[in-house]
Amino acid sequence: MTAYALAHLRKAPIHADVLTYLERIDATLAPFAGRFIVHGGAIDVLEGDWPGDVIVIEFPDLTQARSWYRSSAYQEIKPLRTRHLTGEVTLVDGVEPGHDSSQLAATIRRATER
C-alpha cells in the first residue's frame, strides 16, 4: 500500500544549509522509490491556520518510507533542515484502491455499538 511522508514546515528565512539540504534530498529518496508529490506549492487554507509549507513524499509502502527516513544518507542531511526549520514530520499509510468512507463509518459504528 502506498505510504507518504508528510511535513508541515514553518516559514523561516532561507539559510544556506537548507539550500544544501534541498540539493541533496532527491538522492536520498531514489534508493527507496520516493518522490515528491507536493513540495511547498501554493496553499489555499479553507479551515483553521496553516503557517508554513506542505511537503508530501510518496513511497511504495510504509517500510520503504521508514527505511528512507532512518537511512544514513537522510540522517546525514536532516540536521541541515532541522537546525533552521521547525515543524512536524509524519509517515502515514495511504488507502487501498476503492476505499469507501461509508464502509469505514459502518465498521466503526458496528465496533462502537458492541
C-alpha positions as CSV (number, residue, x, y, z in Angstrom):
1,M,0.0,0.0,0.0
2,T,1.4,3.4,-0.9
3,A,2.7,5.4,2.0
4,Y,3.5,9.1,2.5
5,A,6.0,11.3,4.4
6,L,4.1,14.4,5.3
7,A,5.7,17.6,6.6
8,H,4.3,20.9,7.8
9,L,7.3,23.2,8.0
10,R,7.0,26.7,9.3
11,K,8.2,29.7,7.2
12,A,11.7,30.9,8.1
13,P,14.4,32.8,6.3
14,I,16.2,30.6,3.8
15,H,19.6,29.5,5.1
16,A,22.5,28.1,3.1
17,D,22.1,24.8,5.0
18,V,18.5,24.5,3.8
19,L,19.6,25.0,0.2
20,T,22.2,22.3,0.6
21,Y,19.5,20.0,2.1
22,L,17.3,20.7,-0.9
23,E,20.2,20.0,-3.3
24,R,20.9,16.6,-1.6
25,I,17.5,15.2,-0.6
26,D,16.5,13.7,-4.0
27,A,19.5,11.4,-3.9
28,T,18.3,10.0,-0.5
29,L,14.9,9.3,-1.9
30,A,15.9,7.4,-5.0
31,P,17.0,4.1,-3.3
32,F,13.6,3.9,-1.7
33,A,11.5,4.8,-4.7
34,G,10.4,8.0,-3.0
35,R,9.2,11.0,-5.0
36,F,7.9,14.4,-4.1
37,I,4.2,14.9,-5.0
38,V,3.8,18.2,-3.1
39,H,6.8,20.4,-2.3
40,G,5.8,23.8,-0.9
41,G,3.3,24.8,-3.5
42,A,0.5,27.4,-3.1
43,I,-1.8,26.7,-0.1
44,D,-5.5,27.7,0.0
45,V,-6.4,27.4,3.7
46,L,-10.1,26.7,4.0
47,E,-10.3,26.0,7.7
48,G,-8.0,26.9,10.5
49,D,-4.5,28.2,10.3
50,W,-1.6,26.8,8.3
51,P,1.5,28.8,8.9
52,G,4.1,27.3,6.6
53,D,4.6,24.9,3.7
54,V,3.3,21.4,3.0
55,I,5.6,18.7,1.7
56,V,4.4,15.2,0.7
57,I,6.7,12.4,-0.5
58,E,5.2,9.2,-1.9
59,F,6.8,5.8,-1.3
60,P,5.7,2.3,-2.4
61,D,4.9,1.3,1.2
62,L,5.5,2.3,4.8
63,T,8.5,0.0,5.1
64,Q,10.3,2.0,2.3
65,A,9.2,5.3,3.9
66,R,10.6,4.3,7.3
67,S,13.8,2.9,5.7
68,W,14.4,6.2,3.9
69,Y,13.8,8.3,7.0
70,R,16.2,6.1,9.0
71,S,18.8,5.8,6.3
72,S,22.3,7.1,6.9
73,A,22.1,9.2,3.8
74,Y,19.0,11.0,5.0
75,Q,20.1,11.2,8.7
76,E,23.3,12.9,7.4
77,I,21.4,15.8,5.8
78,K,18.5,16.1,8.2
79,P,20.3,18.5,10.6
80,L,20.7,20.9,7.7
81,R,16.9,21.3,7.8
82,T,16.1,20.8,11.5
83,R,18.6,23.5,12.6
84,H,16.7,26.1,10.7
85,L,13.1,25.0,10.1
86,T,10.6,23.8,12.6
87,G,7.5,21.7,12.0
88,E,6.0,18.3,12.1
89,V,7.0,15.3,10.0
90,T,4.9,12.1,9.9
91,L,4.7,8.8,7.9
92,V,1.3,7.5,7.1
93,D,-0.2,4.7,5.0
94,G,-2.4,5.6,2.1
95,V,-5.7,3.9,1.4
96,E,-6.4,0.9,-0.8
97,P,-7.8,1.4,-4.3
98,G,-11.6,1.6,-4.0
99,H,-11.5,3.0,-0.4
100,D,-15.1,3.9,0.7
101,S,-15.5,6.2,3.7
102,S,-19.1,4.9,4.2
103,Q,-17.8,1.4,4.7
104,L,-15.3,2.7,7.2
105,A,-18.1,4.5,9.1
106,A,-20.1,1.3,9.1
107,T,-17.2,-0.7,10.6
108,I,-16.6,2.0,13.3
109,R,-20.3,2.1,14.0
110,R,-20.5,-1.7,14.5
111,A,-17.4,-1.7,16.8
112,T,-18.8,1.1,19.0
113,E,-22.3,-0.5,19.3
114,R,-20.9,-3.6,20.9
